[in-house]
Amino acid sequence: MTTEERLTWKQIREHYPQRWVVLIDHERLPHDTAGFKTARVLAVGGSRMEATERARPELDSIRDWGCHFTGPLRGPLIGYRPWFIP
Amino acid sequence: MTITEFERDAQGIIIVWARLQGPNGSRDLQLALDTGAAMTLVLPEVLDRLGYSARDGDKITSISTANAAPEQGYRLRVQHFQVLGFGFHEFRIHAHELPDYGVDGLLGMDFLENFDFEVRMSERRIRLALPAHHDP
């Protein structure tokens, strides 16, 4: 699937609840290019892997994309502290 | 100074958008802001698709939580890392698995320590500024 419709992240979460979505063609925010105003949904899946596989073969020729979960995210309850192994 | 809006997860943890550049392009990421994490961490799966691998690592690292056995990962320098309106070339990232949280990784103190930052919870905004003594 490829939708031509441009959606905000809020709209994407409403349209595709509890799914993994592959987003392309981001309309960037002028003050923060790590965020985005709108994007197009290239594929949807039940897992990160399923969504990215469904996005092929188009995804292979796209250099700028993201795969995100539209459901509630969970950060860690306790801090992770990597250390070096000597 | 930059002002960036953020979201909160189901437990109230702050989630920010980030962007990571690698040999295969760039990816948008969602990272949990974690002042309890010394290092910024990204899932190996995400780094793999960007064209990185353990061969790019310069250190083997280990990670553990209170209820899990230590797991090994690696540290590498990525081409460009951008979050909260600031970007760094050759930024050090730790590649480590995380439980299935839905986030792509953690934004740790190794990024945040470069700035004066202010979290405004009621506004859901983060203000980030280079410290006054910063030498560009």
Backbone of each chain as ProteinMPNN parsed JSONL, in Angstrom:
{"seq_chain_A": "MTTEERLTWKQIREHYPQRWVVLIDHERLPHDTAGFKTARVLAVGGSRMEATERARPELDSIRDWGCHFTGPLRGPLIGYRPWFIP", "coords_chain_A": {"N_chain_A": [[0.839, -1.195, 0.0], [0.392, 2.28, -0.63], [-0.089, 5.441, 0.477], [-1.174, 8.511, -0.754], [-1.944, 10.517, 0.746], [-1.151, 13.074, 3.006], [-0.323, 12.969, 6.377], [-0.52, 13.98, 9.803], [1.381, 13.015, 12.728], [-0.374, 12.516, 14.788], [-2.75, 12.057, 13.377], [-2.006, 9.782, 11.961], [-1.712, 7.935, 14.024], [-4.337, 7.759, 14.805], [-5.575, 6.746, 12.516], [-4.31, 4.292, 12.132], [-4.327, 2.45, 14.512], [-2.408, 0.918, 17.114], [-0.473, -0.303, 15.484], [2.428, -1.006, 13.424], [4.033, 1.369, 11.448], [5.383, 2.358, 8.337], [6.923, 5.24, 7.467], [7.303, 7.798, 5.036], [8.672, 10.458, 2.982], [8.75, 12.845, 4.536], [7.486, 15.89, 5.801], [9.323, 18.331, 6.968], [9.849, 19.977, 10.14], [10.607, 23.41, 10.493], [12.271, 24.275, 12.573], [13.205, 22.03, 13.747], [14.536, 19.43, 12.471], [14.473, 16.817, 13.162], [12.0, 16.139, 13.942], [8.652, 15.961, 12.523], [6.152, 17.465, 10.434], [4.125, 16.49, 8.698], [3.665, 13.274, 7.077], [3.882, 10.532, 4.7], [2.217, 7.381, 4.642], [3.726, 4.412, 3.976], [3.583, 1.655, 4.394], [1.918, -0.777, 6.492], [1.973, -2.791, 9.408], [1.874, -5.665, 11.643], [4.089, -5.922, 13.139], [7.41, -4.57, 13.531], [9.103, -5.76, 11.674], [7.281, -6.954, 9.869], [5.972, -4.706, 8.828], [8.067, -3.343, 7.515], [8.807, -5.25, 5.64], [6.516, -5.367, 4.075], [6.708, -2.928, 2.927], [8.5, -3.172, 0.949], [9.0, -3.565, -2.613], [9.535, -0.87, -2.773], [10.712, 0.451, -0.673], [13.393, -0.109, -0.781], [14.558, 1.707, -2.45], [14.364, 4.077, -1.187], [15.799, 6.5, 0.827], [15.305, 7.889, 3.132], [13.469, 7.273, 5.802], [11.13, 6.029, 8.294], [10.186, 3.723, 10.864], [7.554, 3.129, 12.927], [5.785, 2.545, 16.01], [2.352, 2.813, 16.571], [0.861, 2.55, 18.818], [0.593, 2.768, 22.438], [3.675, 3.761, 23.741], [6.392, 2.42, 25.655], [8.714, 3.426, 27.858], [11.802, 2.549, 29.557], [11.493, 1.329, 32.896], [13.475, 1.485, 34.686], [16.796, 2.844, 34.79], [19.104, 2.291, 32.121], [22.403, 1.322, 32.04], [25.026, 1.244, 30.225], [28.224, -0.337, 30.229], [31.77, -0.536, 29.706], [33.473, -3.377, 28.493], [36.491, -4.499, 29.597]], "CA_chain_A": [[0.0, 0.0, 0.0], [1.022, 3.586, -0.527], [-1.096, 6.478, 0.496], [-0.694, 9.824, -1.182], [-2.419, 11.484, 1.726], [-0.186, 13.488, 4.013], [-0.954, 12.919, 7.685], [0.289, 14.283, 10.981], [1.591, 11.829, 13.563], [-1.624, 12.297, 15.523], [-3.703, 11.434, 12.444], [-1.523, 8.42, 11.66], [-2.045, 7.088, 15.177], [-5.795, 7.548, 14.807], [-5.943, 5.917, 11.356], [-3.691, 2.957, 12.215], [-4.022, 2.241, 15.938], [-1.718, -0.295, 17.567], [0.208, -0.914, 14.342], [3.723, -0.456, 13.019], [3.859, 2.074, 10.18], [6.577, 2.868, 7.657], [6.633, 6.603, 7.015], [8.242, 8.372, 4.068], [8.335, 11.771, 2.43], [8.422, 13.701, 5.681], [7.506, 17.362, 5.725], [10.07, 18.634, 8.185], [9.615, 21.205, 10.882], [11.738, 24.291, 10.2], [13.164, 24.469, 13.721], [13.653, 20.748, 14.287], [14.413, 18.476, 11.373], [14.297, 15.457, 13.671], [10.57, 15.91, 14.011], [8.024, 16.217, 11.233], [4.795, 18.001, 10.478], [3.314, 15.441, 8.08], [4.409, 12.255, 6.326], [3.013, 9.577, 4.009], [2.323, 6.011, 5.134], [4.07, 3.501, 2.886], [3.123, 0.302, 4.711], [1.45, -0.988, 7.86], [2.107, -4.193, 9.797], [1.696, -5.996, 13.052], [5.387, -5.847, 13.8], [8.362, -3.74, 12.796], [9.592, -6.525, 10.532], [6.201, -7.124, 8.896], [5.725, -3.419, 8.16], [9.158, -3.021, 6.579], [8.753, -6.196, 4.518], [5.408, -4.946, 3.209], [7.089, -1.678, 2.254], [9.363, -3.495, -0.191], [10.376, -3.16, -2.942], [9.702, 0.589, -2.849], [11.561, 0.935, 0.412], [14.807, -0.3, -1.115], [15.077, 2.866, -3.179], [14.107, 5.27, -0.394], [16.89, 6.628, 1.801], [14.88, 8.59, 4.347], [12.197, 6.723, 6.251], [11.089, 5.62, 9.692], [9.185, 2.71, 11.19], [7.152, 3.491, 14.284], [4.612, 1.919, 16.601], [1.349, 3.858, 16.818], [0.227, 2.335, 20.116], [1.304, 3.381, 23.568], [5.072, 3.365, 23.902], [6.811, 2.253, 27.04], [10.135, 3.583, 28.141], [12.229, 1.665, 30.646], [11.137, 1.752, 34.24], [14.721, 1.776, 35.391], [17.812, 3.296, 33.861], [20.062, 1.359, 31.531], [23.734, 1.908, 32.152], [26.045, 0.438, 29.565], [29.606, -0.16, 30.65], [32.713, -1.139, 28.777], [34.153, -4.597, 28.9], [37.916, -4.254, 29.332]], "C_chain_A": [[0.87, 1.239, 0.0], [-0.086, 4.619, -0.523], [-0.465, 7.798, 0.099], [-1.047, 10.889, -0.154], [-1.33, 11.797, 2.744], [-0.903, 13.574, 5.358], [0.02, 13.385, 8.761], [0.467, 12.997, 11.785], [0.32, 11.502, 14.349], [-2.651, 11.605, 14.628], [-3.292, 9.996, 12.111], [-1.88, 7.477, 12.799], [-3.544, 6.8, 15.235], [-6.223, 6.605, 13.681], [-5.468, 4.477, 11.5], [-3.338, 2.64, 13.669], [-3.337, 0.905, 16.195], [-1.022, -1.04, 16.426], [1.602, -0.307, 14.182], [3.54, 0.162, 11.633], [5.218, 2.499, 9.629], [6.213, 4.217, 7.05], [7.729, 7.098, 6.076], [7.828, 9.803, 3.745], [7.918, 12.758, 3.523], [8.455, 15.185, 5.313], [8.101, 17.845, 7.043], [9.636, 19.934, 8.843], [10.823, 22.115, 10.696], [12.737, 24.389, 11.347], [13.721, 23.158, 14.26], [13.48, 19.675, 13.216], [14.386, 17.027, 11.858], [12.817, 15.131, 13.843], [9.961, 16.136, 12.64], [6.606, 16.717, 11.441], [3.819, 16.98, 9.901], [4.238, 14.436, 7.393], [3.39, 11.382, 5.601], [3.271, 8.18, 4.549], [2.587, 5.089, 3.951], [3.547, 2.095, 3.156], [2.758, 0.228, 6.187], [1.597, -2.47, 8.174], [1.922, -4.389, 11.279], [2.984, -5.99, 13.845], [6.29, -4.951, 12.97], [8.818, -4.464, 11.525], [8.517, -6.667, 9.454], [5.956, -5.825, 8.122], [6.818, -3.108, 7.149], [9.172, -3.992, 5.396], [7.64, -5.818, 3.542], [5.753, -3.68, 2.427], [8.009, -1.933, 1.061], [8.503, -3.776, -1.422], [10.596, -1.648, -2.951], [10.726, 1.084, -1.825], [13.045, 0.842, 0.067], [15.407, 0.912, -1.827], [14.853, 4.173, -2.422], [15.147, 5.351, 0.713], [16.433, 7.225, 3.126], [13.512, 8.069, 4.752], [12.277, 6.402, 7.732], [10.001, 4.585, 9.877], [8.824, 2.869, 12.66], [5.905, 2.742, 14.713], [3.616, 3.008, 16.984], [0.636, 3.684, 18.16], [1.005, 3.015, 21.221], [2.734, 2.855, 23.663], [5.354, 3.183, 25.386], [8.313, 2.46, 27.12], [10.515, 2.665, 29.281], [11.835, 2.217, 32.007], [12.375, 2.085, 35.06], [15.782, 2.101, 34.366], [18.689, 2.165, 33.363], [21.424, 2.022, 31.579], [24.768, 1.001, 31.495], [27.42, 0.672, 30.193], [30.499, -0.919, 29.691], [33.288, -2.415, 29.358], [35.629, -4.428, 28.594], [38.515, -5.342, 28.447]], "O_chain_A": [[1.962, 1.24, 0.568], [-0.921, 4.654, -1.427], [0.624, 8.154, 0.55], [-0.525, 12.003, -0.178], [-0.675, 10.898, 3.271], [-1.968, 14.183, 5.461], [1.232, 13.204, 8.639], [-0.223, 12.007, 11.542], [-0.01, 10.332, 14.544], [-3.338, 10.68, 15.062], [-4.138, 9.11, 11.997], [-2.304, 6.346, 12.562], [-3.962, 5.724, 15.663], [-7.112, 5.773, 13.86], [-6.138, 3.549, 11.047], [-2.158, 2.572, 14.013], [-3.655, -0.105, 15.567], [-0.99, -2.27, 16.413], [1.907, 0.753, 14.727], [2.955, -0.46, 10.747], [6.091, 2.944, 10.375], [5.307, 4.315, 6.223], [8.916, 6.851, 6.291], [6.781, 10.284, 4.178], [6.877, 13.409, 3.437], [9.348, 15.649, 4.604], [7.463, 17.775, 8.093], [9.132, 20.852, 8.196], [11.958, 21.639, 10.736], [13.931, 24.569, 11.11], [14.599, 23.16, 15.123], [12.407, 19.089, 13.077], [14.287, 16.106, 11.046], [12.438, 13.96, 13.884], [10.673, 16.467, 11.692], [5.958, 16.444, 12.452], [2.816, 16.643, 10.529], [5.418, 14.702, 7.161], [2.188, 11.476, 5.851], [4.406, 7.834, 4.876], [1.77, 4.995, 3.034], [3.111, 1.414, 2.228], [3.204, 1.028, 7.009], [1.372, -3.315, 7.307], [1.828, -3.44, 12.057], [2.97, -6.046, 15.075], [5.963, -4.615, 11.831], [8.908, -3.869, 10.451], [8.804, -6.52, 8.266], [5.757, -5.848, 6.907], [6.526, -2.657, 6.042], [9.51, -3.603, 4.278], [7.805, -5.936, 2.328], [5.155, -3.401, 1.387], [8.269, -1.032, 0.264], [7.356, -4.195, -1.267], [11.726, -1.191, -3.119], [11.496, 2.009, -2.085], [13.855, 1.623, 0.565], [16.622, 1.114, -1.806], [15.12, 5.253, -2.95], [15.355, 4.388, 1.451], [17.117, 7.076, 4.138], [12.509, 8.389, 4.115], [13.34, 6.489, 8.348], [9.015, 4.567, 9.141], [9.684, 2.758, 13.534], [5.077, 2.356, 13.888], [3.972, 3.993, 17.63], [-0.107, 4.567, 18.59], [1.96, 3.749, 20.965], [2.963, 1.646, 23.663], [4.654, 3.717, 26.247], [9.082, 1.726, 26.5], [9.644, 2.062, 29.909], [11.846, 3.427, 32.229], [12.318, 2.868, 36.008], [15.688, 1.689, 33.21], [18.978, 1.211, 34.086], [21.564, 3.18, 31.187], [25.315, 0.101, 32.133], [27.722, 1.781, 30.636], [30.059, -1.813, 28.968], [33.552, -2.512, 30.556], [35.991, -4.232, 27.434], [39.702, -5.293, 28.125]]}, "seq_chain_B": "MTITEFERDAQGIIIVWARLQGPNGSRDLQLALDTGAAMTLVLPEVLDRLGYSARDGDKITSISTANAAPEQGYRLRVQHFQVLGFGFHEFRIHAHELPDYGVDGLLGMDFLENFDFEVRMSERRIRLALPAHHDP", "coords_chain_B": {"N_chain_B": [[19.143, 28.637, 21.217], [16.786, 25.998, 21.484], [13.386, 24.978, 21.243], [11.413, 22.273, 21.842], [8.647, 20.232, 21.252], [7.316, 17.483, 23.11], [6.215, 14.044, 23.504], [4.505, 11.905, 25.856], [4.925, 8.654, 27.219], [2.922, 5.706, 28.033], [3.553, 5.445, 30.672], [4.371, 7.869, 31.436], [6.887, 8.594, 30.705], [9.234, 10.59, 28.892], [9.107, 11.03, 25.413], [11.002, 11.558, 22.543], [11.571, 12.807, 19.208], [14.056, 11.732, 16.964], [16.83, 11.784, 14.637], [18.773, 9.803, 12.61], [21.709, 9.281, 10.785], [23.167, 7.232, 8.291], [25.182, 4.9, 6.325], [23.225, 3.932, 4.539], [21.295, 5.883, 4.337], [18.888, 7.88, 6.088], [17.149, 7.673, 9.235], [14.121, 8.145, 10.986], [13.62, 8.284, 14.416], [12.156, 7.224, 17.521], [12.883, 8.115, 20.699], [13.306, 7.345, 24.132], [13.636, 9.746, 26.562], [16.086, 9.621, 28.908], [17.385, 10.314, 31.792], [18.615, 8.684, 33.532], [20.185, 7.046, 32.098], [23.433, 6.603, 31.085], [24.447, 6.552, 28.549], [23.579, 7.116, 25.106], [21.394, 5.084, 23.336], [20.621, 2.765, 20.759], [18.525, 0.508, 18.987], [19.971, -2.478, 17.682], [18.804, -3.535, 15.344], [17.735, -1.321, 14.024], [20.069, 0.099, 13.475], [21.381, -1.738, 11.856], [19.822, -1.706, 9.505], [20.423, 0.78, 8.64], [22.873, 0.441, 7.645], [24.991, -0.017, 9.317], [27.118, -2.108, 11.37], [28.266, -4.576, 13.753], [30.915, -4.621, 13.134], [31.617, -2.021, 12.768], [31.93, -1.122, 15.275], [33.736, 0.223, 18.106], [34.098, -0.543, 20.655], [33.19, -3.156, 22.865], [30.265, -3.424, 24.696], [28.366, -3.819, 27.723], [25.183, -4.442, 29.153], [22.729, -4.153, 31.654], [19.796, -4.848, 33.585], [17.76, -4.588, 36.533], [16.442, -6.976, 36.648], [17.369, -8.692, 34.721], [19.747, -10.683, 32.942], [23.1, -9.624, 32.139], [23.599, -8.232, 28.879], [25.404, -8.253, 25.839], [26.588, -5.619, 23.74], [27.533, -3.114, 21.36], [29.662, -0.243, 20.774], [29.56, 2.543, 18.621], [30.491, 5.043, 16.187], [28.272, 7.237, 14.68], [27.297, 8.67, 11.508], [25.783, 11.074, 11.588], [23.81, 12.557, 14.101], [20.76, 13.677, 15.246], [18.732, 15.531, 17.395], [16.218, 17.147, 19.323], [16.644, 19.593, 18.112], [19.365, 19.976, 17.809], [22.406, 18.852, 16.309], [24.922, 16.317, 15.905], [27.956, 15.41, 14.396], [29.579, 12.286, 13.849], [28.738, 11.079, 16.21], [28.681, 9.206, 19.241], [27.083, 6.149, 19.629], [25.359, 3.607, 21.388], [24.801, 0.286, 20.603], [22.262, -1.721, 21.423], [20.046, -4.275, 22.479], [16.653, -3.818, 23.494], [13.929, -4.469, 25.706], [10.622, -5.102, 24.337], [9.592, -2.287, 23.859], [8.612, -0.532, 21.98], [9.841, 1.867, 21.479], [12.738, 3.244, 19.784], [15.082, 3.432, 21.064], [17.189, 4.936, 23.607], [17.629, 8.25, 24.792], [20.396, 9.449, 26.169], [22.521, 10.673, 28.879], [24.952, 11.323, 27.726], [24.421, 12.809, 25.482], [22.77, 14.87, 26.497], [24.368, 16.148, 28.39], [25.832, 18.032, 27.102], [24.482, 20.371, 27.076], [22.519, 23.057, 28.514], [19.509, 22.231, 29.848], [15.959, 22.331, 29.993], [13.043, 21.037, 31.195], [9.742, 21.404, 30.579], [7.063, 20.325, 31.936], [4.298, 20.829, 32.05], [3.85, 22.211, 29.728], [4.72, 20.452, 27.922], [7.226, 20.66, 26.658], [10.663, 20.984, 25.75], [13.405, 22.904, 26.526], [16.446, 23.689, 25.124], [19.79, 24.605, 25.319], [23.02, 25.774, 24.371], [25.649, 25.816, 26.746], [26.814, 28.806, 28.456], [29.581, 29.018, 28.454], [30.365, 27.66, 26.273], [32.512, 26.707, 23.632], [32.423, 27.245, 20.287]], "CA_chain_B": [[18.25, 27.831, 22.042], [15.696, 25.341, 20.768], [12.229, 24.539, 22.035], [10.863, 21.126, 21.134], [7.532, 19.571, 21.923], [7.514, 16.043, 23.28], [5.085, 13.223, 23.925], [4.804, 11.042, 27.003], [4.437, 7.297, 27.014], [1.849, 5.311, 28.935], [4.015, 5.561, 32.051], [4.773, 9.243, 31.704], [8.265, 8.843, 30.262], [9.292, 11.545, 27.776], [9.504, 10.462, 24.132], [11.393, 12.611, 21.603], [11.929, 12.368, 17.857], [15.468, 11.902, 16.619], [17.132, 11.397, 13.266], [20.094, 9.175, 12.577], [22.177, 9.121, 9.414], [24.139, 6.165, 8.1], [25.547, 4.633, 4.917], [22.047, 3.65, 3.702], [20.314, 6.958, 4.389], [18.589, 8.364, 7.437], [15.95, 7.112, 9.85], [13.471, 8.835, 12.09], [13.55, 7.413, 15.584], [11.531, 7.711, 18.744], [13.757, 7.751, 21.813], [12.879, 7.712, 25.482], [14.617, 10.586, 27.253], [16.374, 8.876, 30.134], [18.526, 10.896, 32.505], [19.262, 7.601, 34.264], [21.044, 6.302, 31.17], [24.66, 7.352, 30.822], [24.75, 6.541, 27.123], [22.491, 7.033, 24.137], [21.305, 3.681, 22.916], [19.709, 2.51, 19.643], [18.382, -0.914, 18.709], [20.826, -2.968, 16.59], [17.991, -3.724, 14.138], [17.652, -0.023, 13.351], [21.404, 0.422, 12.969], [21.671, -2.664, 10.754], [19.141, -1.246, 8.29], [21.098, 2.0, 8.205], [24.152, 0.081, 7.045], [26.024, -0.225, 10.325], [27.187, -3.45, 11.923], [29.202, -4.677, 14.876], [32.266, -4.358, 12.625], [31.878, -0.585, 12.911], [32.066, -0.802, 16.694], [35.097, 0.381, 18.639], [34.105, -1.112, 22.002], [32.097, -4.039, 23.269], [29.672, -2.937, 25.943], [27.411, -4.714, 28.347], [24.075, -3.705, 29.724], [21.894, -5.015, 32.48], [18.756, -4.219, 34.385], [17.653, -5.244, 37.831], [15.84, -8.309, 36.564], [17.81, -9.39, 33.512], [21.175, -10.955, 32.87], [23.775, -8.673, 31.24], [23.657, -8.556, 27.45], [26.457, -7.505, 25.179], [26.316, -4.819, 22.559], [28.765, -2.461, 20.921], [29.603, 1.202, 20.626], [30.069, 2.983, 17.321], [30.25, 6.443, 15.84], [27.371, 7.347, 13.535], [27.632, 9.825, 10.656], [25.136, 12.278, 12.124], [22.716, 12.276, 15.024], [20.068, 14.935, 15.499], [17.579, 15.441, 18.291], [15.919, 18.36, 20.082], [17.097, 20.783, 17.403], [20.817, 20.028, 17.69], [22.968, 17.671, 15.658], [26.346, 16.034, 16.085], [28.618, 14.466, 13.502], [30.412, 11.269, 14.503], [28.256, 10.916, 17.587], [28.783, 7.83, 19.725], [25.824, 5.482, 19.938], [25.49, 2.221, 21.829], [23.849, -0.639, 19.974], [21.828, -2.701, 22.415], [18.648, -4.686, 22.465], [15.799, -3.4, 24.594], [12.636, -5.161, 25.67], [9.732, -4.615, 23.287], [8.921, -1.082, 24.348], [8.09, 0.283, 20.882], [10.791, 2.945, 21.182], [13.915, 2.8, 19.04], [16.265, 3.533, 21.907], [17.182, 5.876, 24.725], [18.48, 9.434, 24.707], [21.057, 9.45, 27.468], [23.225, 11.852, 29.369], [26.09, 11.699, 26.881], [23.938, 13.895, 24.624], [22.195, 15.972, 27.262], [25.375, 16.852, 29.18], [26.41, 19.109, 26.3], [23.555, 21.498, 27.04], [21.615, 23.383, 29.614], [18.181, 21.876, 29.362], [14.844, 22.602, 30.897], [11.854, 20.281, 30.806], [8.501, 22.041, 31.055], [6.105, 19.227, 31.833], [2.933, 21.304, 31.789], [3.792, 22.647, 28.322], [5.276, 19.354, 27.113], [8.283, 21.229, 25.834], [12.025, 20.958, 26.272], [14.274, 23.988, 26.063], [17.826, 23.222, 25.091], [20.693, 25.695, 24.928], [24.436, 25.552, 24.654], [26.039, 26.576, 27.933], [27.418, 30.105, 28.151], [31.03, 28.885, 28.275], [30.619, 26.768, 25.139], [33.357, 27.172, 22.537], [31.942, 26.608, 19.054]], "C_chain_B": [[17.159, 27.2, 21.168], [14.589, 24.986, 21.755], [11.541, 23.449, 21.238], [9.721, 20.519, 21.941], [7.826, 18.08, 22.055], [6.203, 15.363, 23.634], [5.487, 12.447, 25.164], [4.204, 9.673, 26.759], [3.382, 6.968, 28.061], [2.241, 5.451, 30.4], [4.488, 6.966, 32.391], [6.181, 9.574, 31.26], [8.255, 9.703, 28.994], [9.839, 10.856, 26.522], [9.821, 11.607, 23.174], [11.725, 11.992, 20.241], [13.399, 12.651, 17.625], [15.67, 11.461, 15.173], [18.586, 10.947, 13.209], [20.483, 8.926, 11.128], [23.24, 8.042, 9.33], [24.413, 5.934, 6.635], [24.338, 4.434, 4.004], [20.991, 4.742, 3.747], [20.097, 7.443, 5.798], [17.276, 7.771, 7.928], [15.43, 8.063, 10.923], [13.307, 7.848, 13.226], [12.71, 8.054, 16.668], [12.349, 7.192, 19.92], [13.12, 8.173, 23.125], [13.987, 8.553, 26.111], [14.843, 9.988, 28.629], [17.604, 9.463, 30.808], [19.207, 9.867, 33.402], [20.148, 6.755, 33.385], [22.273, 7.147, 30.854], [24.886, 7.531, 29.326], [23.478, 6.538, 26.288], [22.538, 5.674, 23.455], [20.284, 3.549, 21.792], [19.674, 1.008, 19.371], [19.291, -1.341, 17.558], [20.068, -3.138, 15.276], [17.903, -2.428, 13.329], [18.996, 0.335, 12.723], [21.776, -0.472, 11.788], [21.076, -2.151, 9.45], [19.741, 0.051, 7.76], [22.466, 1.708, 7.598], [25.288, -0.084, 8.028], [26.018, -1.692, 10.758], [28.173, -3.432, 13.077], [30.639, -4.432, 14.42], [32.634, -2.887, 12.726], [32.124, -0.192, 14.366], [33.517, -0.647, 17.11], [35.204, -0.159, 20.063], [32.96, -2.109, 22.116], [31.568, -3.521, 24.59], [28.694, -3.969, 26.474], [26.349, -3.885, 29.038], [23.271, -4.666, 30.588], [20.83, -4.185, 33.169], [18.645, -5.014, 35.672], [17.165, -6.68, 37.706], [16.263, -9.072, 35.325], [19.314, -9.589, 33.555], [21.83, -9.961, 31.914], [23.784, -9.174, 29.795], [24.72, -7.687, 26.814], [25.936, -6.737, 23.971], [27.629, -4.188, 22.116], [28.536, -0.964, 20.786], [30.193, 1.583, 19.279], [29.825, 4.474, 17.153], [29.355, 6.481, 14.604], [27.669, 8.642, 12.785], [27.054, 11.124, 11.216], [23.957, 11.875, 12.983], [22.079, 13.602, 15.401], [18.853, 14.697, 16.387], [17.433, 16.774, 19.026], [16.53, 19.618, 19.436], [18.597, 20.928, 17.285], [21.323, 18.737, 17.05], [24.451, 17.545, 15.912], [26.815, 15.088, 14.98], [29.442, 13.502, 14.337], [30.005, 11.071, 15.964], [28.307, 9.441, 17.981], [27.421, 7.304, 20.169], [26.142, 4.071, 20.446], [24.392, 1.389, 21.176], [23.504, -1.723, 20.986], [20.365, -3.043, 22.205], [17.932, -4.09, 23.673], [14.577, -4.312, 24.59], [11.694, -4.455, 24.699], [8.909, -3.426, 23.77], [8.227, -0.308, 23.235], [9.001, 1.443, 20.558], [12.0, 2.353, 20.468], [15.183, 2.859, 19.874], [16.07, 4.552, 23.008], [18.075, 7.07, 24.4], [19.086, 9.642, 26.087], [21.825, 10.712, 27.765], [24.42, 12.246, 28.509], [25.693, 12.74, 25.842], [23.546, 15.102, 25.476], [23.25, 16.78, 28.013], [26.039, 17.988, 28.402], [25.607, 20.403, 26.383], [23.051, 21.859, 28.442], [20.224, 23.048, 29.108], [17.134, 22.019, 30.458], [13.619, 21.863, 30.369], [10.636, 20.956, 31.422], [7.368, 21.045, 30.87], [4.709, 19.727, 31.463], [2.76, 21.734, 30.334], [4.193, 21.534, 27.368], [6.31, 19.881, 26.135], [9.617, 21.117, 26.55], [12.786, 22.121, 25.666], [15.707, 23.508, 26.188], [18.696, 24.37, 24.615], [22.124, 25.296, 25.21], [24.818, 26.362, 25.879], [26.82, 27.832, 27.56], [28.906, 29.989, 27.857], [31.392, 28.044, 27.061], [31.504, 27.429, 24.093], [32.92, 26.488, 21.252], [33.089, 25.988, 18.266]], "O_chain_B": [[16.678, 27.822, 20.222], [14.834, 24.73, 22.934], [11.132, 23.666, 20.098], [9.827, 20.322, 23.152], [8.503, 17.493, 21.211], [5.223, 16.007, 24.01], [6.671, 12.345, 25.485], [3.129, 9.539, 26.175], [2.994, 7.816, 28.865], [1.378, 5.561, 31.271], [4.951, 7.222, 33.503], [6.631, 10.709, 31.418], [7.381, 9.56, 28.139], [10.878, 10.197, 26.556], [9.013, 12.521, 23.007], [12.105, 10.825, 20.141], [13.92, 13.686, 18.041], [14.793, 10.844, 14.568], [19.492, 11.624, 13.695], [19.684, 8.422, 10.34], [24.111, 7.948, 10.195], [23.934, 6.686, 5.786], [24.416, 4.735, 2.813], [19.888, 4.543, 3.238], [21.016, 7.422, 6.616], [16.405, 7.414, 7.135], [16.194, 8.689, 11.656], [12.899, 6.706, 13.014], [12.569, 9.276, 16.723], [12.489, 5.984, 20.111], [12.479, 9.22, 23.216], [15.137, 8.122, 26.184], [13.911, 9.862, 29.423], [18.734, 9.146, 30.436], [20.262, 10.146, 33.972], [20.802, 5.834, 33.873], [22.148, 8.285, 30.403], [25.446, 8.537, 28.889], [22.44, 6.026, 26.708], [23.598, 5.193, 23.056], [19.209, 4.145, 21.853], [20.687, 0.323, 19.514], [19.375, -0.635, 16.553], [20.631, -2.908, 14.206], [17.987, -2.445, 12.101], [19.057, 0.81, 11.59], [22.411, -0.019, 10.836], [21.739, -2.157, 8.413], [19.589, 0.383, 6.585], [23.138, 2.611, 7.1], [26.435, -0.273, 7.622], [25.046, -2.416, 10.541], [28.824, -2.424, 13.348], [31.491, -4.074, 15.233], [33.814, -2.537, 12.765], [32.487, 0.95, 14.649], [34.412, -1.287, 16.557], [36.303, -0.223, 20.615], [31.894, -1.919, 21.53], [32.34, -3.216, 25.499], [28.258, -4.869, 25.756], [26.601, -2.755, 29.456], [23.156, -5.851, 30.276], [20.962, -2.969, 33.312], [19.358, -5.998, 35.869], [17.449, -7.509, 38.57], [15.578, -10.011, 34.917], [20.053, -8.783, 34.121], [21.184, -9.498, 30.973], [23.952, -10.364, 29.528], [24.914, -6.534, 27.198], [24.993, -7.144, 23.292], [28.707, -4.674, 22.458], [27.406, -0.483, 20.699], [31.199, 1.019, 18.847], [29.047, 5.079, 17.89], [29.648, 5.831, 13.6], [28.22, 9.587, 13.349], [27.746, 12.139, 11.307], [23.2, 10.968, 12.638], [22.763, 14.535, 15.821], [18.059, 13.786, 16.156], [18.427, 17.443, 19.312], [16.883, 20.575, 20.125], [19.07, 21.911, 16.714], [20.738, 17.668, 17.23], [25.15, 18.539, 16.109], [26.154, 14.096, 14.671], [29.943, 13.859, 15.403], [30.857, 10.916, 16.839], [28.02, 8.553, 17.178], [26.715, 7.925, 20.964], [27.084, 3.431, 19.98], [23.215, 1.749, 21.199], [24.35, -2.538, 21.355], [19.561, -2.202, 21.804], [18.529, -3.886, 24.73], [14.235, -4.871, 23.548], [11.957, -3.324, 24.29], [7.715, -3.536, 24.048], [7.337, 0.497, 23.514], [8.94, 1.965, 19.445], [12.259, 1.152, 20.529], [16.238, 2.391, 19.444], [14.953, 4.974, 23.306], [19.143, 6.916, 23.807], [18.387, 9.968, 27.046], [21.788, 11.685, 27.012], [24.858, 13.395, 28.559], [26.55, 13.483, 25.365], [23.954, 16.228, 25.19], [23.055, 17.972, 28.252], [26.735, 18.816, 28.99], [26.011, 21.42, 25.821], [23.148, 21.082, 29.392], [19.809, 23.53, 28.055], [17.395, 21.853, 31.65], [13.216, 22.054, 29.221], [10.523, 21.061, 32.643], [6.788, 20.935, 29.789], [4.021, 19.109, 30.651], [1.668, 21.638, 29.775], [4.028, 21.654, 26.155], [6.27, 19.584, 24.941], [9.693, 21.149, 27.778], [12.809, 22.3, 24.448], [16.121, 22.99, 27.225], [18.38, 25.031, 23.625], [22.407, 24.572, 26.164], [24.353, 27.492, 26.036], [27.412, 27.911, 26.484], [29.443, 30.785, 27.086], [32.563, 27.742, 26.831], [31.275, 28.577, 23.713], [33.036, 25.268, 21.137], [32.866, 25.41, 17.202]]}, "name": "protein", "num_of_chains": 2, "seq": "MTTEERLTWKQIREHYPQRWVVLIDHERLPHDTAGFKTARVLAVGGSRMEATERARPELDSIRDWGCHFTGPLRGPLIGYRPWFIPMTITEFERDAQGIIIVWARLQGPNGSRDLQLALDTGAAMTLVLPEVLDRLGYSARDGDKITSISTANAAPEQGYRLRVQHFQVLGFGFHEFRIHAHELPDYGVDGLLGMDFLENFDFEVRMSERRIRLALPAHHDP"}
